[in-house]
């Protein structure tokens, strides 16, 4: 991961916005881990365009305190330069990510 990596949460996320740098990325990752006791991603489609990869699949979450299980379709987009991830973005609207990538 690039030291200046960006983690981009969508507007409908619990904590929307962009986190920058390794500290910001690790903070966002840690917040997810604190909220859920189980997180599982089942990829269904991978599309590449230039230096960007979009992966679409089913995400399974289990609430840490509640034990409630949630399944949803999710898209994750990774931008890679010089062998390092420089940007990570996710969305509950994977079609939007694929359209931006020109893959729909």
Secondary structure, DSSP 4 states (H G I P E B T S, - for coil): --TT-EEEE-TTSTT-EEEEHHHHHHHHHHHHHHHEEEEEEEEEEEEEETTEEEEEEEEEEEETTT--EEEEEEEEEEEEETTEEEEEEEES-HHHHHHHHT--
